[in-house]
Amino acid sequence: MYFNDALTDSNYTDWSQEMMNFLFSKKKVGFIDGSIQKPGKYSPDYMLWMRCDAIVKGWLTTTMEKGI
């Protein structure tokens, strides 16, 4: 993943658009907008959802300044 700039206090609009484009390309926007809902703990899809959620969280945190 490559981002021009990390999220700062002053570039949210540009960062957000770039992040949404990235998530769309990876078919993961639903983790942000809530359209991909977390399955129940005993669902066969639970661990797959948890893995994808962790990946998305990682993408978000690695593209933010450490102080945010």
Helices and strands as residue ranges (DSSP letters): H 12-25, H 30-33, H 46-62
